[in-house]
Amino acid sequence: MAEHTSSSITIQASPADVMGVISDFARYPEWTGEVKEAEVLSTDDLGRAEQVRLLLDAGAIKDEHTLAYEWVGDHEVHWSLVRSQMLRALDGSYRLQPVAGGDRTEVTYRLTVDVKIPMLGMIKRKAEKVIIDRALAGLKKRVEALRK
């Protein structure tokens, strides 16, 4: 089994507000630095994305890939790689947990990346951690800005 990296952050918003931003793929280029284009290719019966094509530009890493999404209730989403130019695997999830005593949500982001070029495990874990931390910070900033 592949190792994964995970991290959590608390956002001043309800789980529904947080999931609203997570599921709005068309707006990813507005708040994620790396996603330059996002296109929902298919949706499920509830209108949630099943497959999404993403065009990424993270400096040294430029890639176009398609992810398959699985929605678990209203507080969790998983994704896995369908196709990519640079990646062998990109599996992840967001899990949202309401925080007692207020309109806050703990968001846990879990990610496993496997690239087609050889890379030391330690370097890969560090890259995953940077991706997760930047994604969580961007998500927090976006959700909290929409609440103002």
C-alpha positions as CSV (number, residue, x, y, z in Angstrom):
1,M,0.0,0.0,0.0
2,A,1.3,3.4,-0.9
3,E,2.1,5.9,1.8
4,H,0.0,9.0,2.1
5,T,0.4,12.5,3.6
6,S,-2.3,14.3,5.4
7,S,-2.9,17.6,7.2
8,S,-5.9,19.4,8.7
9,I,-7.0,23.0,9.1
10,T,-10.0,24.7,10.8
11,I,-12.1,27.0,8.7
12,Q,-14.6,29.6,10.0
13,A,-17.5,28.2,8.0
14,S,-20.0,25.4,8.0
15,P,-19.2,22.1,6.3
16,A,-21.8,23.0,3.6
17,D,-20.0,26.2,2.8
18,V,-16.6,24.5,2.6
19,M,-17.9,21.7,0.4
20,G,-19.5,24.3,-1.8
21,V,-16.1,25.7,-2.6
22,I,-14.5,22.3,-2.9
23,S,-17.1,21.1,-5.4
24,D,-17.1,24.3,-7.5
25,F,-14.3,23.2,-9.9
26,A,-15.0,25.9,-12.5
27,R,-13.7,28.5,-9.9
28,Y,-10.5,26.6,-9.0
29,P,-8.4,28.9,-11.2
30,E,-9.6,31.9,-9.1
31,W,-8.2,30.6,-5.8
32,T,-5.7,27.8,-6.4
33,G,-2.3,29.0,-7.7
34,E,-1.6,25.9,-9.7
35,V,-4.9,25.1,-11.4
36,K,-5.1,27.1,-14.6
37,E,-8.1,25.4,-16.1
38,A,-10.8,23.0,-14.7
39,E,-13.5,21.3,-16.8
40,V,-16.2,19.0,-15.4
41,L,-16.4,16.1,-17.9
42,S,-19.2,14.2,-16.3
43,T,-21.6,14.4,-13.3
44,D,-23.6,12.0,-11.2
45,D,-27.4,12.0,-10.7
46,L,-27.1,14.7,-8.0
47,G,-25.1,17.0,-10.3
48,R,-21.8,16.5,-8.6
49,A,-18.6,16.1,-10.6
50,E,-17.6,12.5,-11.5
51,Q,-14.7,13.3,-13.7
52,V,-12.8,16.6,-14.0
53,R,-10.0,17.6,-16.3
54,L,-7.4,19.9,-14.7
55,L,-4.6,21.9,-16.3
56,L,-1.8,22.5,-13.8
57,D,1.1,24.9,-13.9
58,A,3.2,24.7,-10.8
59,G,6.4,26.1,-12.2
60,A,8.6,23.1,-12.9
61,I,5.6,20.8,-13.0
62,K,3.1,21.3,-15.8
63,D,0.5,18.6,-16.3
64,E,-3.0,18.0,-17.6
65,H,-4.8,15.2,-15.8
66,T,-8.3,13.8,-15.3
67,L,-9.5,12.8,-11.9
68,A,-12.5,10.6,-10.9
69,Y,-14.5,11.8,-7.9
70,E,-16.5,9.8,-5.4
71,W,-18.8,11.7,-3.0
72,V,-19.4,10.2,0.4
73,G,-22.4,11.9,1.9
74,D,-22.2,15.7,2.3
75,H,-18.9,15.8,4.2
76,E,-16.4,13.7,2.3
77,V,-15.0,13.4,-1.3
78,H,-12.3,11.1,-2.7
79,W,-10.5,11.3,-6.0
80,S,-8.2,9.1,-8.0
81,L,-6.2,9.6,-11.2
82,V,-7.8,8.5,-14.5
83,R,-5.0,9.8,-16.8
84,S,-2.0,12.1,-16.7
85,Q,1.1,13.0,-18.6
86,M,3.4,13.1,-15.5
87,L,1.7,11.1,-12.8
88,R,1.2,7.4,-12.1
89,A,-1.2,8.0,-9.2
90,L,-2.9,11.0,-7.6
91,D,-5.3,9.8,-4.9
92,G,-6.8,12.0,-2.3
93,S,-9.7,13.1,-0.2
94,Y,-11.2,15.9,1.8
95,R,-13.0,15.0,5.0
96,L,-15.0,17.7,6.7
97,Q,-15.9,17.6,10.4
98,P,-18.1,20.2,12.2
99,V,-16.3,21.7,15.2
100,A,-18.5,22.0,18.3
101,G,-19.3,25.4,19.6
102,G,-19.6,27.4,16.5
103,D,-19.8,27.7,12.7
104,R,-16.4,26.0,12.1
105,T,-15.2,23.0,10.2
106,E,-12.1,20.9,10.5
107,V,-10.9,19.9,7.0
108,T,-8.6,17.0,6.6
109,Y,-6.8,16.6,3.3
110,R,-5.1,13.3,2.5
111,L,-3.0,12.8,-0.6
112,T,-0.9,10.2,-2.3
113,V,1.1,11.1,-5.4
114,D,3.2,8.8,-7.6
115,V,5.2,10.4,-10.4
116,K,6.4,8.7,-13.6
117,I,10.0,9.9,-13.0
118,P,12.0,8.3,-10.2
119,M,11.9,10.3,-7.0
120,L,13.0,9.5,-3.4
121,G,10.2,8.7,-1.1
122,M,11.3,11.4,1.4
123,I,11.2,14.1,-1.4
124,K,7.9,12.9,-2.6
125,R,6.4,13.1,0.9
126,K,7.8,16.7,1.3
127,A,6.2,17.6,-2.1
128,E,2.9,16.1,-1.0
129,K,3.0,18.1,2.3
130,V,3.7,21.4,0.3
131,I,0.7,20.6,-2.0
132,I,-1.6,19.9,0.9
133,D,-0.6,22.9,3.0
134,R,-1.0,25.3,0.0
135,A,-4.3,23.7,-0.9
136,L,-5.7,24.0,2.7
137,A,-4.5,27.6,3.1
138,G,-6.1,28.5,-0.3
139,L,-9.3,26.8,0.6
140,K,-9.5,28.5,4.0
141,K,-8.8,31.9,2.4
142,R,-11.4,31.4,-0.3
143,V,-14.2,30.0,2.0
144,E,-13.7,32.7,4.6
145,A,-13.6,35.5,2.0
146,L,-16.9,34.4,0.6
147,R,-18.5,34.6,4.0
148,K,-17.7,38.3,4.4
